[in-house]
Amino acid sequence: MNKVLVTGGTGFIGAYILKELVEKGYSVRAIRRSNKPDGYRVPFFISTDILNKVEWVNSDVLDVISLNEAMQGIDAVIHSAALVSFDKRERKQMYNTNVDGTANVVNLSLENGIKKLVHISSISALGRTATGEKVNEEKKWVESKLNSHYGISKNKAEMEVWRGMGEGLDAVIINPSTVLGFGNWHDSSCAIFKNSYKGFPWYTKGVNGFVAVEDVAKVAVLLMESNITEERFIINHENWEFKKLFDTIADGFGQKHPKWQATPFLSSIAWRMEKIKSSLKNAKPLLTKETARIALSKTYWQNDKILKAFPGFPFMSLETCITKACKNYADAVNNMQLKP
């Protein structure tokens, strides 16, 4: 496989996948949307030396004609395009992008004889637990209030990929835990760093899995190169309390640790207040009903399967990932690449 198409190449995970592919010598084509004001922007957090080696095409996973054109001459596809949102106003768009967009990628991969599809999903597609259960790839989806609409959309997207496998497509699914690193902190999990930079005072005792974005990109490319198919892999390094995460990020920015514990009752007040505040400012809320529930849940994500597939895979420590990301975010603010 010499030529690889990456959907979502301007996004957080997708941009680091581009970096990994270029550094390994692949010929890389990436999709960027031309129908949005920011569609032509390339990721500022990736070196221009890398991005200049990428063949950029204007397309969208919801535009079947342009997506089909983007797949011409392609050997493998890494599908990372997705909308991560907990804002009710973006829910319809999120389902369209994540479910219908994935169906389009699967269908056109079959039609164009793509040799390998790597689908970037999420642990949210497996569902969360409230009481601290250990979760591996065998977990079955269960309807629960802990499941976000984002998680539901990614679960439905996976069903499209499994359908494609049933129709003869060589594909593999990866389920990253919460991805940490340097990116656009106005989007996705990068917003955790923005909130900490601004001195967010709340913490919870919930537990979740976390992994460096560089590691997700490396695993995605390794699985693309492998003969593994019709499998899913949880990509997680460590399970931390949210309090430990927020404290570590605060240390990275030289900020005070969050001092107030958000109990279920206080969380219910906080997300309602944030909803009113964001409506008045016509902005995305920093906290929603769904994210409040996630922050209180406890799930321990297992990574035995990926370590069995790639023994000795050198996961980056979360402390190293966070320290490096905090420095890069602070520099980006000082250089006016990011607004605080």
Phi and psi in degrees as a GROMACS rama.xvg file:
@    title "Ramachandran Plot"
@    xaxis  label "Phi"
@    yaxis  label "Psi"
@TYPE xy
-104.383  -31.8845  ASN-2
-117.512  127.315  LYS-3
-122.814  134.662  VAL-4
-101.752  131.653  LEU-5
-115.736  120.376  VAL-6
-88.1424  149.344  THR-7
71.5875  29.365  GLY-8
-67.3305  -18.311  GLY-9
-91.7839  -1.97098  THR-10
-85.2726  -178.261  GLY-11
-63.7169  -63.4707  PHE-12
-67.9364  -42.6245  ILE-13
-57.8517  -39.2199  GLY-14
-63.9827  -39.5672  ALA-15
-73.3246  -27.3085  TYR-16
-66.3576  -41.8029  ILE-17
-56.1429  -46.5574  LEU-18
-58.7309  -46.2975  LYS-19
-63.372  -42.8349  GLU-20
-66.0947  -45.7994  LEU-21
-62.6515  -42.8564  VAL-22
-66.7238  -23.5798  GLU-23
-91.6873  2.341  LYS-24
91.1262  12.7714  GLY-25
-78.7985  153.716  TYR-26
-84.5986  121.118  SER-27
-120.965  132.03  VAL-28
-117.433  138.715  ARG-29
-134.009  147.18  ALA-30
-92.8892  136.837  ILE-31
-132.395  145.711  ARG-32
-81.5324  134.486  ARG-33
-102.78  -6.13314  SER-34
-97.6417  12.0766  ASN-35
-125.575  151.293  LYS-36
-56.3253  -33.992  PRO-37
-99.3169  14.0353  ASP-38
-63.0403  -25.4483  GLY-39
-93.4148  -3.89817  TYR-40
-70.7682  138.593  ARG-41
-102.58  158.154  VAL-42
-62.9165  118.381  PRO-43
-69.1359  -17.6679  PHE-44
-89.0168  4.39631  PHE-45
-117.352  140.036  ILE-46
-56.9718  139.081  SER-47
-64.5706  -25.9258  THR-48
-61.0243  -34.7728  ASP-49
-75.5861  -49.7873  ILE-50
-64.648  -29.8943  LEU-51
-70.4163  -14.6771  ASN-52
-92.9432  1.8909  LYS-53
-97.6042  137.311  VAL-54
-87.0154  110.036  GLU-55
-92.0215  134.147  TRP-56
-126.969  145.623  VAL-57
-86.7656  114.95  ASN-58
-161.018  -177.294  SER-59
-158.353  143.558  ASP-60
-66.6873  -13.9049  VAL-61
-92.9428  -4.20923  LEU-62
-105.304  96.8976  ASP-63
-62.2176  -38.8425  VAL-64
-65.228  -51.4194  ILE-65
-69.3806  -32.1844  SER-66
-66.8901  -39.487  LEU-67
-62.9206  -41.8623  ASN-68
-62.424  -38.2012  GLU-69
-66.4031  -23.6025  ALA-70
-86.7701  -6.11828  MET-71
-66.1126  128.877  GLN-72
77.5098  11.7144  GLY-73
-95.9728  140.721  ILE-74
-94.248  -41.9163  ASP-75
-137.367  151.961  ALA-76
-124.238  131.259  VAL-77
-110.921  111.922  ILE-78
-96.539  99.5054  HIS-79
-115.256  0.510475  SER-80
-67.6505  126.448  ALA-81
-165.891  156.861  ALA-82
-106.646  120.192  LEU-83
-101.248  112.231  VAL-84
-152.652  143.787  SER-85
-119.312  17.2947  PHE-86
-94.069  122.034  ASP-87
-57.3935  -30.7888  LYS-88
-68.2132  -20.1068  ARG-89
-104.165  7.91223  GLU-90
-63.3773  -46.3444  ARG-91
-61.9871  -44.9854  LYS-92
-61.1259  -38.8661  GLN-93
-63.8593  -45.1125  MET-94
-63.6538  -41.0525  TYR-95
-61.17  -49.2472  ASN-96
-65.3989  -48.6556  THR-97
-75.1589  -37.1228  ASN-98
-94.1364  -59.3844  VAL-99
-65.0624  -38.3287  ASP-100
-62.4997  -40.7087  GLY-101
-67.5447  -38.5285  THR-102
-59.9526  -40.4331  ALA-103
-64.1609  -42.7667  ASN-104
-62.3057  -44.0335  VAL-105
-63.7796  -48.4077  VAL-106
-61.6533  -44.0685  ASN-107
-73.9312  -28.1033  LEU-108
-64.7566  -39.3743  SER-109
-66.1949  -45.2346  LEU-110
-65.5845  -33.6435  GLU-111
-96.7721  7.62265  ASN-112
64.5594  35.8824  GLY-113
-62.3027  132.895  ILE-114
-75.7048  -29.2845  LYS-115
-155.426  133.03  LYS-116
-116.455  127.415  LEU-117
-110.249  117.223  VAL-118
-101.294  122.092  HIS-119
-87.9839  105.75  ILE-120
-102.705  -138.379  SER-121
-163.037  154.686  SER-122
-62.3155  -22.9489  ILE-123
-60.1798  -26.5219  SER-124
-71.8037  -14.1295  ALA-125
-93.0817  -20.8993  LEU-126
92.238  148.638  GLY-127
-102.732  169.628  ARG-128
-122.889  158.625  THR-129
-99.1242  -22.6979  ALA-130
-112.899  17.4103  THR-131
86.5372  33.58  GLY-132
-74.4223  153.791  GLU-133
-90.0574  130.214  LYS-134
-121.057  132.176  VAL-135
-122.827  -169.19  ASN-136
-67.94  -12.8237  GLU-137
-85.0743  -3.43782  GLU-138
-61.1846  134.287  LYS-139
-94.5454  144.539  LYS-140
-66.2073  130.52  TRP-141
-127.999  131.731  VAL-142
-63.9812  129.818  GLU-143
-158.962  152.075  SER-144
-65.9295  -17.158  LYS-145
-76.8189  -15.3571  LEU-146
-81.3336  122.906  ASN-147
-80.4773  163.899  SER-148
-65.2237  -30.8409  HIS-149
-61.0214  -45.874  TYR-150
-61.9402  -40.4418  GLY-151
-63.2901  -42.901  ILE-152
-64.0309  -38.1372  SER-153
-72.7811  -32.0231  LYS-154
-65.4371  -43.103  ASN-155
-65.4279  -36.3754  LYS-156
-63.1709  -40.2139  ALA-157
-62.1535  -35.3146  GLU-158
-59.8015  -35.2679  MET-159
-66.091  -38.7322  GLU-160
-68.3202  -43.2166  VAL-161
-62.6656  -36.4241  TRP-162
-60.3185  -44.4024  ARG-163
-60.3559  -39.0991  GLY-164
-62.8905  -39.4366  MET-165
-64.4094  -23.5309  GLY-166
-95.7314  9.37719  GLU-167
106.474  6.5942  GLY-168
-83.4728  129.152  LEU-169
-77.765  114.557  ASP-170
-148.321  159.45  ALA-171
-143.25  147.066  VAL-172
-114.64  134.31  ILE-173
-117.705  140.87  ILE-174
-118.376  85.9061  ASN-175
-68.3761  146.451  PRO-176
-76.7136  -164.45  SER-177
-62.9393  123.9  THR-178
-93.2831  128.079  VAL-179
-113.754  148.8  LEU-180
154.149  -172.074  GLY-181
-91.1624  120.873  PHE-182
-156.867  -151.652  GLY-183
-87.8109  106.818  ASN-184
-76.6342  9.09927  TRP-185
-90.9253  -4.2794  HIS-186
-129.56  156.306  ASP-187
48.7961  -149.735  SER-188
-70.6631  -12.1079  SER-189
-62.5835  -21.7422  CYS-190
-62.3205  -21.5812  ALA-191
-57.7085  -40.2201  ILE-192
-69.3852  -38.6808  PHE-193
-63.3066  -44.3861  LYS-194
-62.0387  -40.6504  ASN-195
-68.5481  -38.3546  SER-196
-60.0519  -35.113  TYR-197
-86.9671  6.10846  LYS-198
78.8037  39.6036  GLY-199
-58.2035  122.53  PHE-200
-89.6772  -3.27652  PRO-201
-101.477  151.491  TRP-202
-143.936  163.263  TYR-203
-130.289  166.803  THR-204
-97.0316  13.7858  LYS-205
-65.3741  160.856  GLY-206
-125.842  137.21  VAL-207
-148.601  166.279  ASN-208
-92.729  150.319  GLY-209
-141.058  150.635  PHE-210
-152.725  149.381  VAL-211
-74.4113  142.067  ALA-212
-62.4159  -34.0645  VAL-213
-60.9038  -36.4904  GLU-214
-70.4567  -36.7974  ASP-215
-61.9668  -43.3783  VAL-216
-63.4346  -42.9928  ALA-217
-63.5523  -43.5048  LYS-218
-65.5673  -40.0216  VAL-219
-58.2042  -43.3943  ALA-220
-72.2499  -39.0064  VAL-221
-60.2376  -41.5984  LEU-222
-69.8852  -34.0369  LEU-223
-61.5821  -39.5385  MET-224
-77.0439  -18.1249  GLU-225
-84.4928  172.055  SER-226
-91.1548  4.99712  ASN-227
-70.3036  132.604  ILE-228
-147.941  163.253  THR-229
54.1841  42.5925  GLU-230
-137.376  160.142  GLU-231
-123.91  152.043  ARG-232
-137.803  127.699  PHE-233
-77.2634  129.644  ILE-234
-110.883  99.0108  ILE-235
-143.506  140.4  ASN-236
-101.202  -56.4694  HIS-237
-137.903  153.343  GLU-238
-106.369  119.784  ASN-239
-122.725  152.918  TRP-240
-67.1414  146.216  GLU-241
-58.9583  -32.5802  PHE-242
-61.1686  -43.2609  LYS-243
-63.4207  -39.8569  LYS-244
-62.0563  -50.4968  LEU-245
-64.1942  -37.9187  PHE-246
-64.2266  -42.3711  ASP-247
-66.4346  -41.14  THR-248
-66.8444  -41.2195  ILE-249
-58.9364  -41.446  ALA-250
-61.307  -39.9327  ASP-251
-63.2882  -30.8793  GLY-252
-96.8592  -2.34903  PHE-253
71.436  28.4593  GLY-254
-100.33  165.003  GLN-255
-73.5614  149.771  LYS-256
-67.6297  146.801  HIS-257
-55.4126  138.444  PRO-258
-114.161  -11.5554  LYS-259
-113.238  126.241  TRP-260
-81.3899  128.875  GLN-261
-88.3526  95.6035  ALA-262
-72.2797  168.133  THR-263
-53.1381  -41.0679  PRO-264
-66.0784  -47.5684  PHE-265
-65.9926  -35.6672  LEU-266
-62.5766  -38.821  SER-267
-65.3785  -33.6134  SER-268
-72.8653  -43.0657  ILE-269
-61.8597  -45.9506  ALA-270
-70.3548  -29.065  TRP-271
-69.7695  -41.145  ARG-272
-64.299  -40.3819  MET-273
-66.9828  -33.4663  GLU-274
-63.4658  -44.0839  LYS-275
-65.9287  -44.9883  ILE-276
-61.2914  -45.135  LYS-277
-69.1985  -33.1459  SER-278
-64.8439  -40.8093  SER-279
-66.6363  -34.1607  LEU-280
-92.7023  -3.77611  LYS-281
53.946  46.8115  ASN-282
-129.035  166.336  ALA-283
-71.4647  135.759  LYS-284
-70.1453  142.324  PRO-285
-73.5265  -25.1539  LEU-286
-137.102  135.694  LEU-287
-126.742  172.745  THR-288
-58.0562  -40.3809  LYS-289
-69.5144  -45.7446  GLU-290
-68.6851  -30.7669  THR-291
-64.1404  -41.0461  ALA-292
-65.51  -42.1125  ARG-293
-61.0451  -42.4614  ILE-294
-65.724  -20.6136  ALA-295
-96.0871  -13.7785  LEU-296
-77.5924  161.927  SER-297
-130.883  115.168  LYS-298
-139.495  132.28  THR-299
-108.085  110.849  TYR-300
-90.9196  129.96  TRP-301
-92.9015  145.399  GLN-302
-123.183  20.0629  ASN-303
-59.0851  -38.0679  ASP-304
-67.4465  -43.5239  LYS-305
-69.5385  -33.1128  ILE-306
-72.4998  -25.8142  LEU-307
-73.4322  -37.3734  LYS-308
-70.6441  -37.3918  ALA-309
-130.223  77.749  PHE-310
-55.5536  135.359  PRO-311
77.435  14.1246  GLY-312
-55.5213  126.258  PHE-313
-85.7443  81.1186  PRO-314
-59.7524  138.995  PHE-315
-74.8382  134.907  MET-316
-64.1484  146.921  SER-317
-64.3057  -34.8311  LEU-318
-60.4663  -44.8741  GLU-319
-64.4683  -44.678  THR-320
-58.6765  -46.6701  CYS-321
-69.267  -43.076  ILE-322
-60.3293  -45.5943  THR-323
-65.1128  -42.4704  LYS-324
-65.2057  -42.717  ALA-325
-60.4809  -41.825  CYS-326
-62.8931  -44.2667  LYS-327
-65.5457  -38.6933  ASN-328
-65.2027  -44.5918  TYR-329
-61.4506  -41.2139  ALA-330
-65.1137  -39.7037  ASP-331
-64.7572  -36.3316  ALA-332
-66.5914  -45.0376  VAL-333
-63.7548  -33.5417  ASN-334
-87.9091  3.68495  ASN-335
62.6564  27.4906  MET-336
-81.6402  -24.3267  GLN-337
-129.566  142.508  LEU-338
-94.2048  132.383  LYS-339
